[in-house]
C-alpha cells in the first residue's frame, strides 16, 4: 500500500516535470498565522467518497517554477491521503486551475492562493481561496515559502477539494449505486497506475 502511494507521488512529479525548472533560494519561514482571510471550510458529505469522481490540476500561475516543483510533491501526498483520484484533463470530472502569490505583509510575508474548479463543460463550479502569513523577508517573499508552508497550503486545498467533491451531484450519484461505490473503491489513489498529468493553461 505504501509503495503504491509512493509510486503515485513519483508519477505525478515526473509528469509535471516539463513545467518545472529554475532556481530560487528558500528560507525557513515558520507559519506565524493561518487565519488571515480563511474562507469557510467545505465539509465532506457523509457516505460519499471523494474517489467517486476524478480531478485534474491543469494550471498553477504566479509561483516560481522551483516553488511549483515542491508544491507538486506536497499536493500529491495531500490528495492521496484524502482519497482524491487524479486523471488527465480530458477525462477528469473536474479540472482545477490555480494562482499563488507571495508579497510583503505587516508581520512577514503573506502567501495567498485561489483555486477555480471547472466541470467538463468548463463551467466554474467552485472557487476556493485562502491565505496565510509566514515569517520572512519582505525583500524576498518567495524565499519564505518553505516546505512547511507548501505542505500547509496543500493540506488546506485537499481538505476543501474533498469537501467539494463529496457534495457534487456527480459524486453523490456515483456513491449512491453499488456499481458506483465499487468503481470508486477500485480507483483509490493507492491503486492508481502511473498516468501523465501536468499543469497547462486551460483551453
Residue pairs with C-beta under 8 A, 6 or more apart in sequence:
1 190
4 190
4 191
4 192
5 80
5 189
5 190
7 194
8 76
8 80
8 189
8 190
8 192
8 194
9 73
9 76
9 77
9 80
10 194
11 194
11 195
12 72
12 75
12 76
12 86
12 197
13 69
13 72
13 73
13 76
14 194
15 194
15 195
15 196
15 197
15 198
16 68
16 69
16 72
16 197
16 198
16 199
17 198
18 198
19 65
19 68
19 198
19 199
19 200
20 65
20 66
20 68
20 69
20 72
21 65
21 66
21 69
22 64
22 65
22 66
23 66
24 64
24 66
24 67
24 142
24 143
25 140
25 143
26 66
26 67
26 142
26 143
26 144
26 145
26 146
27 136
27 137
27 140
27 143
27 144
27 146
28 146
29 108
29 109
29 134
29 135
29 136
29 143
29 144
29 145
29 146
29 148
29 149
30 134
30 135
30 148
31 132
31 133
31 134
31 148
31 149
31 152
32 107
32 108
32 133
32 134
32 135
33 107
33 132
33 133
34 132
34 133
34 152
36 110
36 131
36 132
36 133
37 112
37 129
37 130
37 131
38 130
38 131
39 128
39 129
39 130
41 159
41 160
41 163
42 126
42 128
42 160
42 163
42 164
42 167
43 163
44 50
44 162
44 163
44 166
44 167
45 163
45 166
45 167
45 171
45 172
47 175
48 166
48 167
48 171
48 172
48 175
49 83
49 166
49 171
49 175
49 181
49 184
49 185
50 82
50 83
50 84
50 85
50 161
50 162
50 165
50 166
50 171
51 83
51 84
51 85
51 184
51 185
51 187
51 188
51 189
52 165
52 166
52 170
52 171
52 172
52 174
52 175
52 180
52 181
52 183
52 184
53 85
53 93
53 94
53 165
53 168
53 170
53 171
53 174
54 85
54 86
54 87
54 91
54 92
54 93
54 94
54 187
55 84
55 85
55 86
55 87
55 92
55 93
55 94
55 95
55 96
55 117
55 161
55 165
56 86
56 87
56 88
56 89
56 92
56 94
56 95
56 96
56 197
57 75
57 86
57 95
57 96
57 98
57 197
57 199
58 89
58 95
58 96
58 97
58 199
58 200
58 201
58 202
59 97
59 98
59 199
59 200
59 201
59 202
60 68
60 71
60 97
60 98
60 99
60 100
60 199
61 98
61 99
61 100
62 99
62 100
62 101
63 71
63 100
63 101
63 102
63 142
63 145
64 142
67 100
67 142
67 145
67 150
68 199
70 147
70 150
71 100
71 150
71 153
71 154
74 147
74 150
74 151
74 153
74 154
75 154
75 157
75 158
77 151
77 154
78 151
78 154
78 155
78 157
78 158
79 86
79 158
79 161
79 189
80 189
80 190
81 158
82 158
82 159
82 161
82 162
83 162
83 188
83 189
84 158
84 161
84 162
84 165
84 189
85 187
85 188
85 189
85 192
86 92
86 189
86 192
86 195
86 197
87 195
87 197
88 195
88 196
88 197
89 95
89 197
89 200
92 120
93 119
93 120
93 168
93 170
94 117
94 118
94 119
94 120
94 125
94 165
94 168
95 117
95 118
95 119
95 120
95 122
95 202
96 115
96 116
96 117
96 118
96 161
97 115
97 116
97 118
97 202
98 113
98 114
98 115
98 116
99 113
99 114
100 111
100 112
100 113
100 153
101 111
101 112
101 113
102 109
102 110
102 111
102 112
102 141
102 142
102 144
102 145
103 109
103 110
103 112
103 141
104 110
104 138
104 141
105 133
107 133
107 135
108 133
108 134
108 135
108 136
108 138
108 144
109 133
109 134
109 135
109 136
109 137
109 138
109 141
109 144
109 145
110 131
110 132
110 133
110 134
111 131
111 132
111 133
111 134
111 141
111 144
111 145
111 149
111 153
112 129
112 130
112 131
113 129
113 130
113 131
113 153
113 157
114 127
114 128
114 129
115 127
115 128
115 129
115 157
115 161
116 124
116 126
116 127
117 124
117 125
117 126
117 127
117 128
117 161
117 164
118 124
118 125
118 202
119 125
119 170
122 202
122 203
125 164
125 168
126 164
128 157
128 160
128 161
128 164
130 153
130 156
132 149
132 152
132 153
134 144
134 145
134 149
135 144
136 143
136 144
136 145
137 143
137 144
165 171
166 172
173 180
174 180
174 181
174 183
174 184
175 181
175 184
